[in-house]
Amino acid sequence: MHIQRVVVTGMGAVSPYGCGIENLWNGLLEGRSAITRLTELEGIAGLRPRIGGRVPDCDASAIPRKFRRTMSDLSIFASLAALEAVKQAGITQEQLTDRGTGLSVGSTTGSAKMMEHFFSHYINEHSIEGIRSTEFFKIMNHSCAANLAQFLDITGRVVSVSAACSTGCQNIGLAAEAIAYGKQDIMLCGGTDELHPLTIGTFDILEAASISGEKHPETASRPFDSKRDGIVCSEGAGIIVLENYDSARKRGAEILAEISGFASLCDSSNMASPSQKAIGRCMQEAISESCISVDKIDYINAHATGTLQGDASEAQAISTELDSKAPVSSLKGHLGHTMAASGAIETIATIQMMQEETIIPTANLRNPDPLCASINNTLQLERRKITYALKNNFALGGINTSLVLRRIND
């Protein structure tokens, strides 16, 4: 099959910092925490965490009401991010509706909020009377992809990968492959998720949620730190426009980065705890696909969620399996873990770092755990030219994903 180069020409984000990449980048650059105390978590029996990252109110009026009727928050987040990405890429409506344009976007599940509403009514009333027909379109697993395709009038390939924390990264990688093999010319891709108490509760049950930060929520998410105690959940969406290099050049689009490598491998050794060797193999395969050596990687954006085992395994894989000395940081100290959106939002932030030649440090990393100290942890803003960046995302079930991004000036 004919292999084509795949480039990024547009990006859009909705995050706990607000709507738009400008808000995301400024929040990261200023080192502000997006984590706050959530009063709606009080009174839930057995739930220990009381913090998270909520998206501030966003103006959804740009989405006509006829489309919003079937959208939950996660679809609204994705739609607003997509509008920003399409605008930056300069994609016309005619190009959007062309069959050469496709979509690859996913979420962890459908809307948990709407599932609660749907099943609470059914269980308590033992009735389906009063349940609106539009509610199903908010809870089906491919809700975000279906709603976004309808809203943007996408007629090409529509894919909705759901792989928990690897969702955003996997959707970007698979979209890149669709373009590389000539199946699509343009792909909108990424991930989205909305925060619900059951999301936080799931990690609490798994003993993987942070239970610190009661008085100081901004300090609770501490990737790689010796005092880290788990994940802080949040929400948002990230959408990226990918297209083949030749068409981007032909239409004069600004090229923000190139997807030069992608790998997604399964660690079948454990459902919940990632292994050092499996993470190493995934990173090595992505770098190999880029046809570069490890020493060409200028920066690694880690998955690092703040869990004891996960952070240690990733750090040891970087230092031992990969033998990389590149600067490493995680953005979850700032944003919390945006779940299915994390791979896309953090890829966008990584591309911004490449553009601005600035590495965002890991927030709240004061004393690196000895198990995480063998990597080149970034502790403060660092000015650095980044030609190649490695982006990691790992999910429950052993779904490991890595992307290699290249900045190009030609």
Buried (B, 14 or more C-beta within 10 A) or exposed (E): EEEBBBBBBBBBBBBBBBBBBEBBBEBBBEBBBBBBBBEEBEEBEEBBBBBBBBBEEBEBEEBEEEBBEBBBBBBBBBBBBBBBBBEBBBBEEEBBBBEBBBBBBBBBBBBBBBBBBBEEBEEEEEEEEEBEEEBBBBBBBBBBBBBBBBBBEBBBBBBBBBBBBBBBBBBBBBBBBBBBEEBBBBBBBBBBBBBBBBBBBBBBEEEBBBBBBEEEBBBBBBBBBBEBBBBBBBBBBBBBBBBBBEBBBEBEBEBBBBBBBBBBBEBEEEEEBBBBBBBBBBBBBBBBBBEBEBEBBBBBBBBBBBBBBBBBBBBBBBBBBBEBEBBBBBBBBBBBBBBBBBBBBBBBBBBBBBEEEBBBBBBBBEEBBEBBEEBBBBBEBBEBEBBBBBBBBBBBBBBBBBBBBBBEEE
